[in-house]
């Protein structure tokens, strides 16, 4: 049975003091046995998050695929692993649009993360222009095919996919639960073509894009939506707990 996975993505928010305060409130209550609760923190707050969290899984928001070298400002997998990080978000649309992330680098990062026995959260999603052109499914599936190129089915089942339509991130606009389900189902069908149905059925697929406490239950009721990657709403302890404990 696929895991339900709800992660907050704090993006460029959160000092160590803020993380300490947040986890002092939420960690003990984020104990839903049916949900893997997580938090994507800035690099500078990872150590604090890992030290203070027992129930909340801590994720990095990016990583470089090379082991080391002349990559000023980058962070390696070894550096994350030394801290105890188990999850890494890769391919987020903001990384793609603002910082030159490509389908190829997402693939290289996914392979490197898996080789280190860590879990990549592989992001995908379309622009409003792509959506309005009716090309959402073909665009997203192309991203998935490139992200998973050369990855075995044994490794594929260790990954998590986050479908985030770019037009819904931080805009207040949310894909309807039915629309999100259509794309998540298409992703799973594509995974079945790449691998097989049994493999596809084991991979958790999150939805992201203006997810809030008032729409989480409906989204999670969809058969192919296994969780959420949440931005702004995850910054508030009350909202975060409402999300990860949506079924209580």
C-alpha positions as CSV (number, residue, x, y, z in Angstrom):
1,X,0.0,0.0,0.0
2,X,1.3,3.4,-0.9
3,X,2.3,5.8,1.8
4,X,0.5,9.1,2.4
5,X,3.2,11.7,2.3
6,X,2.6,15.4,3.3
7,X,5.7,17.7,3.3
8,X,5.9,21.4,3.9
9,X,8.4,23.3,1.7
10,X,9.6,26.4,3.6
11,X,11.5,27.7,0.6
12,X,13.7,30.7,1.6
13,X,12.0,31.2,4.9
14,X,12.9,30.1,8.4
15,X,15.7,31.0,10.8
16,X,17.0,28.4,13.2
17,X,15.0,30.1,16.0
18,X,11.9,29.9,13.9
19,X,12.4,26.2,13.2
20,X,13.0,25.5,16.8
21,X,9.8,27.3,17.8
22,X,7.8,25.6,15.1
23,X,9.0,22.1,15.9
24,X,8.4,22.6,19.6
25,X,4.8,23.0,18.7
26,X,4.2,20.6,15.9
27,X,6.6,17.6,16.2
28,X,4.8,15.8,19.1
29,X,1.5,16.3,17.4
30,X,2.7,15.2,13.9
31,X,2.3,11.6,14.9
32,X,-0.2,10.4,12.4
33,X,0.7,6.8,11.7
34,X,-1.0,6.9,8.3
35,X,0.9,9.9,7.1
36,X,4.6,10.6,6.6
37,X,4.9,14.2,7.7
38,X,7.9,16.2,6.5
39,X,9.4,19.6,6.2
40,X,11.8,21.0,3.5
41,X,14.1,23.5,5.3
42,X,16.8,25.9,4.2
43,X,20.3,24.4,4.3
44,X,21.2,26.6,7.3
45,X,18.3,25.2,9.4
46,X,18.7,21.5,8.5
47,X,20.8,20.6,11.5
48,X,18.4,22.3,13.9
49,X,15.5,20.6,12.3
50,X,17.1,17.2,12.5
51,X,18.1,17.6,16.1
52,X,14.6,18.6,17.2
53,X,12.4,16.4,15.1
54,X,11.3,12.9,16.1
55,X,8.1,12.6,14.0
56,X,8.7,15.1,11.3
57,X,11.0,14.1,8.5
58,X,13.4,16.8,7.4
59,X,14.2,17.4,3.8
60,X,16.7,19.5,1.9
61,X,15.3,21.7,-0.8
62,X,18.1,21.0,-3.4
63,X,21.5,19.3,-3.8
64,X,24.2,19.0,-6.4
65,X,24.7,15.8,-8.2
66,X,28.5,15.8,-8.1
67,X,30.3,14.4,-5.1
68,X,32.6,17.5,-4.7
69,X,34.4,20.1,-6.7
70,X,34.5,23.8,-7.7
71,X,30.8,24.5,-7.4
72,X,30.7,27.7,-5.4
73,X,27.5,27.9,-3.2
74,X,26.4,24.3,-3.8
75,X,25.8,21.5,-1.3
76,X,26.8,17.9,-1.9
77,X,24.9,14.7,-1.0
78,X,27.7,13.8,1.4
79,X,27.2,17.0,3.3
80,X,23.5,16.3,3.7
81,X,24.1,12.7,4.6
82,X,26.5,13.7,7.3
83,X,23.8,15.7,8.9
84,X,21.3,12.8,8.7
85,X,19.1,14.2,5.9
86,X,17.0,11.4,4.3
87,X,14.9,13.4,1.8
88,X,15.7,15.9,-0.9
89,X,13.4,18.0,-3.0
90,X,14.6,18.2,-6.6
91,X,13.3,19.8,-9.8
92,X,11.0,22.3,-8.1
93,X,9.6,24.8,-10.7
94,X,11.2,27.7,-8.9
95,X,14.6,26.0,-9.3
96,X,13.8,25.3,-12.9
97,X,12.6,28.8,-13.8
98,X,15.0,30.9,-11.7
99,X,18.1,28.8,-11.3
100,X,18.5,26.8,-14.5
101,X,17.4,23.4,-13.3
102,X,16.8,21.1,-16.3
103,X,15.3,17.7,-16.8
104,X,18.8,16.3,-17.2
105,X,20.1,17.7,-13.9
106,X,16.9,16.4,-12.2
107,X,17.8,13.0,-13.5
108,X,21.4,13.2,-12.4
109,X,20.3,14.4,-8.9
110,X,17.8,11.6,-8.6
111,X,20.4,9.0,-9.4
112,X,22.9,10.4,-7.0
113,X,20.4,10.7,-4.2
114,X,19.2,7.1,-4.7
115,X,22.8,5.9,-4.8
116,X,23.2,7.4,-1.4
117,X,20.1,5.5,-0.1
118,X,18.2,8.7,0.3
119,X,14.8,9.6,-1.1
120,X,14.2,12.2,-3.9
121,X,11.0,14.1,-4.1
122,X,10.9,14.7,-7.9
123,X,8.8,17.7,-8.8
124,X,7.0,18.2,-12.1
125,X,4.4,20.6,-13.4
126,X,3.2,22.8,-16.2
127,X,2.9,26.6,-16.9
128,X,-0.4,28.3,-17.4
129,X,0.5,28.6,-21.1
130,X,1.0,24.8,-21.4
131,X,-2.2,24.2,-19.5
132,X,-4.3,26.5,-21.8
133,X,-2.7,24.8,-24.9
134,X,-4.1,21.5,-23.6
135,X,-0.6,20.0,-23.3
136,X,-0.4,19.4,-19.6
137,X,-0.3,15.6,-19.6
138,X,2.2,15.3,-22.5
139,X,4.4,18.0,-20.9
140,X,4.4,16.5,-17.4
141,X,4.9,12.9,-18.7
142,X,7.9,14.1,-20.7
143,X,9.4,15.5,-17.5
144,X,8.8,12.2,-15.7
145,X,10.3,10.1,-18.5
146,X,13.5,12.3,-18.5
147,X,13.7,12.3,-14.7
148,X,13.4,8.5,-14.5
149,X,15.7,7.7,-17.4
150,X,18.1,5.0,-16.4
151,X,16.6,4.4,-13.0
152,X,15.7,0.9,-12.2
153,X,12.2,-0.1,-10.9
154,X,13.8,-1.2,-7.7
155,X,15.0,2.4,-7.2
156,X,11.9,4.0,-8.7
157,X,9.7,2.7,-5.9
158,X,11.9,4.5,-3.4
159,X,11.1,7.9,-4.9
160,X,8.2,10.3,-4.4
161,X,6.7,12.5,-7.2
162,X,5.3,15.9,-6.5
163,X,3.0,17.2,-9.3
164,X,2.8,21.0,-8.9
165,X,1.2,23.0,-11.7
166,X,3.3,26.2,-11.8
167,X,0.2,28.4,-12.3
168,X,-1.1,27.2,-8.9
169,X,2.0,27.8,-6.8
170,X,1.6,30.7,-4.4
171,X,-1.2,32.2,-6.6
172,X,-4.2,31.2,-4.5
173,X,-5.3,29.2,-7.5
174,X,-5.7,25.5,-7.0
175,X,-6.3,22.8,-9.6
176,X,-9.6,21.2,-8.7
177,X,-9.3,17.9,-7.0
178,X,-10.6,16.3,-10.2
179,X,-8.1,18.1,-12.4
180,X,-5.2,17.2,-10.1
181,X,-6.4,13.6,-10.1
182,X,-6.4,13.5,-13.9
183,X,-2.8,14.5,-14.1
184,X,-1.7,12.3,-11.1
185,X,-3.5,9.3,-12.8
186,X,-1.7,10.1,-16.1
187,X,1.6,10.1,-14.3
188,X,0.9,6.7,-12.7
189,X,-0.2,5.3,-16.1
190,X,3.1,6.6,-17.6
191,X,5.1,5.0,-14.8
192,X,3.4,1.8,-15.6
193,X,4.5,2.1,-19.2
194,X,8.1,2.9,-18.2
195,X,8.2,0.1,-15.6
196,X,5.1,-2.0,-14.9
197,X,1.8,-1.5,-13.1
198,X,3.0,-3.1,-9.9
199,X,5.9,-0.6,-9.7
200,X,3.7,2.3,-10.6
201,X,1.3,1.4,-7.9
202,X,4.0,1.6,-5.2
203,X,5.1,5.2,-6.0
204,X,3.5,8.0,-4.0
205,X,2.4,11.0,-6.0
206,X,1.8,14.3,-4.2
207,X,-0.1,17.3,-5.4
208,X,1.2,20.8,-4.7
209,X,-0.1,24.3,-5.5
210,X,-2.0,26.4,-2.9
211,X,-2.9,23.4,-0.8
212,X,-4.6,24.5,2.4
213,X,-6.4,23.0,5.4
214,X,-9.7,23.7,3.7
215,X,-8.9,21.7,0.5
216,X,-6.6,18.9,1.8
217,X,-9.3,16.4,2.6
218,X,-10.9,16.6,-0.9
219,X,-7.5,16.3,-2.6
220,X,-6.5,13.3,-0.5
221,X,-9.8,11.6,-1.3
222,X,-8.7,11.2,-4.9
223,X,-7.4,7.6,-5.7
224,X,-4.1,8.7,-7.3
225,X,-3.2,11.6,-5.0
226,X,-1.1,10.2,-2.1
227,X,-0.1,13.4,-0.4
228,X,0.8,17.0,-0.8
229,X,3.8,19.3,-1.1
230,X,2.8,22.5,0.6
231,X,4.3,26.0,0.5
232,X,2.9,28.9,2.4
233,X,0.4,27.0,4.6
234,X,3.2,24.9,6.0
235,X,4.8,28.0,7.7
236,X,2.0,28.2,10.3
237,X,2.0,25.5,12.9
238,X,-1.8,25.4,13.2
239,X,-2.2,24.9,9.4
240,X,0.7,22.4,9.2
241,X,-0.9,20.2,11.8
242,X,-4.3,20.5,10.1
243,X,-2.7,19.2,6.9
244,X,-0.7,16.3,8.3
245,X,-3.6,15.3,10.5
246,X,-6.2,15.8,7.8
247,X,-7.8,12.4,8.5
248,X,-8.2,12.8,12.2
